[in-house]
């Protein structure tokens, strides 16, 4: 497709927007949006308004989606109808808003609007683009960033570029087609990464458990011996055979494990004296520390349960979301950490509202244990064998990042009139699989979602 600018432009009167196509109209949000506050429909399904997808149906059966309190009486919740615009006013600065495709109800603290004289699909794509999201930050107030509150009065004065109705429809169709293509590309690349990671993990698992034979210092191959697993306290799929010369030890004689210490998000900064590690690795920095040296960290609860990370050398704070693993004897830390990954530790969690790691169960597990020099040789072998896979994964992730940035820029340029798509012939997108779970691009958090306060 030959993407080109419009033939004629005019000054928009908005500094960030610059010039817009000559025939476009500049309007204020107050001329586009009409506030709606219909209530007393508790029979309708609950909806959520989220950054990644806009308005979605809320899965009340999934505990992972229900951090926020849901009252028994939903009569005060606001009705949202298909085609209406809903906003989480405390998260508008993040882009938590969109046109609903469903009839349902949302928190009474949210804003709901009818659209006037504008195509819902075009408005949804435009207002959620990189061009417009910063305006909601400017129209929000608050002491703490995570709890900024949108001023509806200031939002009404925000500018919006409006093309003709047929052009709005064409823009929406064009972006549907291009984003579907991009989604298909990203999905294929992510599947490729999954396969590469699986291949990499098989190599690592086989090496740390002795299923593939590493030559000893004299170049000789080590023979395997069969274990009688009847003495093990639990089934162990990874511990069936070990090479001759390896030992089998309980974890508690090899390392100690202790949960990290509580730390509030207010004390974690982007920069600081000491790194803070949680269940998903580095979280930020703080002014004090709880541990020192190289350690292995295991995610302690929730979706990160059993996740393995390494610290850097030096002093650090381990949060309550991590279990700190400290070797008791000489051990190659990389070999040991990769062995813990191979053991799939999240299976040893205690069932609760969120799964929590059972340290006692893990410490009583048996592990295959080669000598220290052999641990080092295994680590070196793993790094050599997986280097090319890691490089390919890294390059593919960069390709995905570049394509995501292209998609973001393309949407912004089209909805603000930098690119003219009026005469572009758009193929049928029915055969294009455009499903892509964007939420997997977001890092998994360790804190509960903010609960919006109800209007009085």
DAMOVEN-V39139 format. One record per backbone hydrogen bond with DSSP energy under -1.0 kcal/mol. NH is the residue of the N-H (numbers start at 1). CO is the residue of the C=O. If there is no record, write none. Layout:
BEGIN
{{NH CO} {NH CO}}
END
This chain:
BEGIN
{{3 1} {10 20} {12 18} {18 14} {20 10} {22 8} {24 21} {25 162} {27 160} {29 158} {30 156} {31 28} {32 29} {33 29} {34 114} {36 112} {40 75} {44 41} {47 105} {48 56} {50 54} {54 50} {56 48} {58 46} {60 58} {62 59} {65 62} {66 63} {77 74} {78 106} {79 38} {80 104} {83 100} {84 81} {85 113} {86 98} {87 111} {88 96} {91 88} {94 91} {95 92} {96 91} {97 95} {98 86} {100 84} {104 80} {105 45} {106 78} {110 107} {111 87} {113 85} {114 34} {116 32} {123 119} {124 120} {125 121} {126 122} {127 123} {128 124} {129 126} {133 129} {135 132} {136 133} {138 134} {139 135} {140 137} {141 149} {147 144} {148 145} {149 141} {150 89} {151 139} {155 151} {156 152} {157 154} {158 155} {160 27} {162 25} {168 164} {169 165} {170 166} {171 167} {172 168} {173 169} {174 170} {175 171} {176 172} {177 173} {178 174} {179 175} {180 176} {181 177} {182 178} {183 179} {184 180} {185 181} {186 182} {187 183} {188 184} {189 185} {190 186} {191 187} {192 188} {193 189} {194 190} {195 191} {196 192} {197 193} {198 194} {199 195} {200 196} {201 197} {202 198} {203 199} {204 200} {205 201} {206 202} {207 203} {208 204} {209 205} {211 206} {212 206} {216 220} {219 216} {225 242} {227 240} {229 227} {231 228} {232 229} {242 225} {244 223} {246 243} {247 369} {249 367} {251 365} {252 363} {253 250} {254 251} {255 251} {256 326} {258 324} {260 322} {261 318} {267 264} {268 265} {269 285} {274 286} {276 284} {277 317} {278 281} {281 278} {283 276} {284 276} {285 269} {286 274} {290 316} {291 316} {293 314} {296 325} {297 309} {298 323} {299 307} {300 321} {302 355} {304 301} {305 302} {306 299} {307 304} {309 297} {311 295} {316 291} {317 275} {319 277} {322 319} {323 298} {324 258} {325 296} {326 256} {328 254} {336 332} {337 333} {338 334} {339 335} {340 336} {341 337} {342 338} {343 339} {344 341} {347 344} {348 345} {350 356} {356 350} {357 300} {358 348} {362 358} {363 359} {364 360} {365 362} {367 249} {369 247} {375 371} {376 372} {377 373} {378 374} {379 375} {380 376} {381 377} {382 378} {383 379} {384 380} {385 381} {386 382} {390 386} {391 387} {392 388} {393 389} {394 390} {395 391} {396 392} {397 393} {398 394} {399 395} {400 396} {401 397} {402 398} {403 399} {404 400} {405 401} {406 402} {407 403} {408 404} {409 405} {410 406} {411 407} {412 408} {413 409} {414 410} {415 411} {416 412} {417 414} {418 413} {419 413} {420 4} {424 421} {432 429} {434 432} {438 436} {440 437} {441 438} {442 439}}
END
